[in-house]
Amino acid sequence: MPHVGLPVRLIPPTAGIRLLALDGGGVRGIIPLVLLQNLEGSLHKWNIPLSETFDFVCGTSAGGLVIIGLFLMKWDAGTCIGKFEKLAERYDVIRAHKSEHDVSISDAASCTSAAPWYFKPKSIKHVGTFQDGGLQHNNPLSIALWELKHLWASKATPDFALSVGTGYTDSLFSKTTIGGQSPVKDRFIARVLNTFMKSLDGEKIWKEFYNSLPEDSRNRFHRINLMVKGTEPAIDDLAGMLTLKTQAQDYARASGSLQPALDSIVASSFYYEMEDMPVFANGLYHCVGHIFCRLPLPQEGRRRLYTELMSTSSYFIVLGHPVACIERITKNLPMFKRRVQFTLGSLDDNINITLRGIVPTPLTISGLPKTARQLIDLQGLYAPFGRMDYTRAERCLPQIPLKRKRSNMF
């Protein structure tokens, strides 16, 4: 596949990372597709595709195929659902014709979906042999956070992380009993296989992960999953895929479980940048900057966003002080830019800005909280050869002036 004209969108230096992780599960991959389709539908009012609301995405097995369709092929969720259903009926991956040393999209799709008992391991020349990622990370959230930490050391904690499952049944969390289906009665191989399959359960992995999080960061992590009614279908159960699709559609419409993730997407779309170096005067640092929106909204999308911000009386809370998001809507509908100013006692004081109104509870905007010193460093405001925006920074890093020594009087 040629890569000519491939668009690349840079993450603003002070903005954080928005993460999406999809579980594996064979034909059960229809569940995250339906849930993401509903999430995409909620963003349609602003004419923004789902792929523009995440910075780092990963998926295991069927989740990997969904990621490839949504974020590499740039298909909408409806198109992905149609292609996923056809692929489930007849597994056929197109191989790359050139660049044998590179991993093509087709190779990646073959590797992430090479489930044992169904497909052979995939060998890639000069790279290695791979099987279904679900064998080790059926819920890839932990491995995604590990990789994020190594890609963006200064952004190791994401703005938010959305983990989407492929369904589960309440039997996965039931206690062991003595009976016909008890491990005590099962033979050795059946017990080993059952234990192995439970170890791959993404919901169990999520609960263990979430319980290990510090209390103050749990609101950044969201999980959407469907409790399957009846027997959980096998990963190749085509007949059960339609039932799962219907259950997922009902769940997305009725449960309201998508709202916390949608609110996080909205809040993390805004980020703060300093206009220049803070000015020290009268014992305080005076900071001036702007809040921007990083969504690449078309003009009509901006109109609808600004109208919604006005109608909901939305405002930012800047260090405890409310600042209206929109004062008026101009005819030319420029890109969102809200000027804010505040004072700090120290450059090591935390700056936190939250959004309220368009979201029901205050949510921190992207990349915050951070200290003023951290923002200065991220923006390169004190760089000796100018700033990241190629303008000169004439003032050096401000310092608290030393007290004058009292002279001795004779």
N, C-alpha and C positions, 0 to 999 in steps of 0.2 A: 504494500500500500504506500503510495507516495505521500510525503509529508510536506509538500510545497504548500505554502499559505496556511500552515497550522497556527491558529491564534494562541497566544500565550498571554495570560492575564497575571500580573504580578500582585502579590499580597502587599498591601500597604505596610510600611515598616512598624507602625505602632498597633496594627490590627492583630487579632489572634487567629487561631485555626478552628475551623468548623469541620467536625469529623463525622463520617458515616461508616458504619460497619454492618455487614449483612451476613447472617448465618447461612450455612449450607443445609441441604435437605432434599436434593433431587427434585421431583415434581412439586414438592412443597415450596419450592422457590416462587410459586405463583402467589403465595401469601405476602411476602415483602413487596412484590411488584404491585399488587392491588393496594396495599397500604401506602406505598410511595405515590401511586397514581392519585389517591385522595389528597395526599399532602401537596402534590403538584397542582391539583385542582384549586386548592386554597390560595396558591400563589398566582394563579392565572389572572386574577383581577389586576395585577401589576405588570402583566405581560413579561414575566420572568420565568425562564425554565428552571427546573429543579437543579440542574447541573451547575448553575451559577450560585447556589446557596451553600456549597460545600467546597472545602479546600483540599481535604485529604479523604480518600474513599478506599475501602477495601472490602473484599468479600471472599467467602470460602465456598468452593464447589458451585452449586447453583447460584449462590450469592455473588461469586466471581463473574459468572456469566451476566448477571443483571448489571453489575458495575460496568462491565465492558460495553453493554448496550447503551446504558444511560449516559455514561461519562466519556467514553472513547468514541463510540459511534454517533453520539449526540441524538439518539432516538428519544422520543417522548415515551412516557410510561405505557401509554396505550399501544404504541407500536411494539414496544418490548414484550408486552403480554402476548400479542399475536405471534411474534417470532418465537417466544419461549414455548408456547403451546405446540407450534409446528416442530420445534427442535425436540420436544419431549416425545413426539411420535416417531421421529426418525433422526437419530443422532448423526449429523454430518457436518464436519468442520472443514473449511477450506484452508489448505496449507499455503504457506508463503512460498513464493517462487525464487526470491532473492534474499540476500543478506543472511546466509545460513548461520552466521555467528551471532546474530541478534535473536531475541525472543519476540516473535511476531504476536499479534493479537490472537491468531488462531492457535499458536502454540500455548499461549497463556490459558486460553479457554480449554484446551485439551488437558493441560496439567491440573487445573483447579477442579475439573469435573471427572477425573480418572478414578472413580469410586471402585474399590475392590469388589470382586464378584460380578461387576457389570462391564468394566472397561480395563484394558491392559494399561500398565504404567506408561507414561509418556517420556521418551528419551529425546533430549535436545542436544545436538552435537556441540561439543566444547562447553556445555553447561552442566548436564547431569540428567538423572532419571527422576521423575516426579510422579507422585500419586495424589489422590484427592486430599486437599488441605484439611478436610474435616477429620482426618485421622489423628491430627494433633491439635488443630485449632478450629473446631467447628463454629465456635463463636470467636471471631478474630479480633475482638476489641482490645484485648491485652497486647497482642502482637502489634496492633496498629498504634497503640500508645507508645510502645517501645520504639517503633520506627519513627514516630513523630518526634520523640525526644532526641533522636540522632539527626534528624533532618533540620529541626528548628530548636536548637538548645535553649534559646531565650523564650520559646513559646511552648514549653513542654506540657503545660496544662492547657487544654483546649478551651475555647469559648464555650463550646458545648459538644457533647458526643452523643450521637443517636445510634443505638444498637437495635436492629430489627431482626426478629426471629422468624422461624419457618413453622411455627405451631408447636404445641405441646399438649399432653393430656394430663389430667390430675393424677393418673396412676403413676406418673414419674416421681411424684412426691409422697406417695402413700407408704405406710409402714409395712414392713415384712410380716407376713402371717404364715401360720402352718396350714397347709392345704394343698389342693391339687396343683396350683401354680406357684407354690412356695419354692424358694431356692433350696430348701431342705429336701424337697421331693425331686427337683430337677436333677438330671445327670450332669456330670462335670462339664462337658463341652457346652451344654446349654447355659449353665451358670456363668461360665467364662464369657460366652458371647453376649449374654444379657448384661453382665457387668461392664463389658467393653462398650456396648451401645449406649448405656446410660452415661458413661464417662464422656461421650460425645455430645450429650444433650446441652444445647446452647442456653436454655433457660436456667439449668442448674449452675452452669458456669457463670451466668450473669448474676445470680443471687450471691454466689461466693465473692465475685468481684465487687459488687455494690456494697456488701457488708464490710469489705475491707477498706472502703473509702473513708477519709476524714469527714466528719459531719458538715463542715463548712464548704465542702466541694461537691456534695452529692447532688445539689440542684443543677449542676452542669451536665449530668449524665442522665439520659433518658432511654427507656426500653419500651418498644412496642412489640407485642406478640399476641398471638391468638390462641386461646384454649380451644382445641379441636373437640367438637362434639362427636361422641362415638369413638370408634377405634381409629387410632392414628395410622394413616396409610403408609405403605412402604414407599421408598424413594422412587420406585418405578411404577407405581400404581396410577396408570393413566385414568382409569375410571373414577378414582377418588379425587382427581385434580379439579374437576368441575365443582364438586361439593366444597372443596377447600376454597375455591374462588368465591363462591356464593357466601360462605361463612365469613370470609375476610371482608367482603363488601358490606355485609350487615354489621360487622364489628366496627369498621371504620366510620360508618354513618351514625351508629347509636352510642358508642362508648365515650366519645370525647377524648379518647386516649391520645389523639394526634395533637391536641391543643398545646400542651407544654412544649413539644418539639417545635411547633409553628411559632410560638411566642419567642423561643430562643433564636430561631432563624431571623425574626424581625429585629430583636434587640441587637444581635451580633452583626447586623447589616450596617450599624453606625459605629464610627470610631473617631477618636480625638487625636489631633496633631497640634503641637505648639506652633505659633506663628513665628516666633523668634526666641532668643534667649530670655529667660526671666530677668527682670530688672529689680535690683535690690535697692530699696528706699524705705526710710523710716522703720528699719528693723524687720521688714517683710519682703518676700519675693513676689513681685507682681507678674502674673502669668496671663498671657493672651494667646488664644488659639481658636481652632474651629472644629466643629463636629461635622464629619462628612458621612455620606451614605455610599457604601462601596458596591451596591447593586448596579449593574449596567442597564439601567432602566431606559426604555425608549420614552419619547415625549409623552405619549398617552399614559404610560406606566407611571411617570412622574406626576402627572395630573391626578391620577387616582390615588397615589400614595399621599400627596399633599392634601387632597380633599379629605382623606380618611384621618390624617393627623389633625386637621382643623376640626372635623366633626366630632372627634373623640377628645378634644381639648388636650392633646398629648403634650407632655413636657419632659424635659430632662431635669434631673436633680443633680446639680453640680455642687459637690461638697456641702450638701444639705440645703442648697438654695434652688428653687424652681426656676427653670428657664423654658419658655414656650418653644416648642419645636418649630412652629410656623406662625409668623405674625400676620402674613397676608400672602396670597397666591398671585404672582405676577404673570402677565400674559405670555412671556417668552419661556416660562418654566425652566429656569436654569437648574444645573445639577445642585443637589442639596448641599448647603453650606451654612452652618449656624455659628456665629461668633460668640464665644464665651470668654469671660475673664474672672480671675479669682486671685487670692493671695495665699501664700504659704509661709509658715515660719521657718521652714528648712527645705532644702532640695531633696531631702530624704523622706519627706512627708508623702504619704500615699495620696494619689489622685483617684477618685472614684466617681463615675458618672453613671446614673441609672436612668432608664426609660420608663415612663408611666403613661397610661391613657390608652394607647393603641394596644398595649398588653395589660392584663388585669392586675398584675402585681409587679412591683419594681424589679427590673432585670438590668444587670450591668451590661453596658455596651462593650463592644469588641476590644480585646487587648487589655482591659483594666480589671482590677486596680494595679497601678504601677506608681513608682515614685517619680518625681519630676526629673531626678537624675537619670533614671532608666529611660525615660522618654527622650531626654536630650541625647543620650548615647545612641538610641535606636534611630533617631532622625539625623544624627551626625551634625548637630548644630554647632559644636565646637571644633569641627574638623579643621585642621590648619590650611587645607587647600580648598575651602569652600564647603558647601552643603550638598546633600544628596540631590537637591533640585538645581544645582549648579550656580547658585547665587552665593555671593561672598558673605561670610559671617564675620563682621568687623569686630564685634565685642567678644572678648574672651569669657571663660566661665566666671561668673560673679563670685566674689568672696566676701565674707563678712569683714568689714574693716576692723583693724586692730584698735584697741583703746589707746588714747594718747597717754603717755607717761606724765605724771604730775611733776613739774620741776620744783626743786627745792628753793625756797625763798629765804634770803639772809637779810 
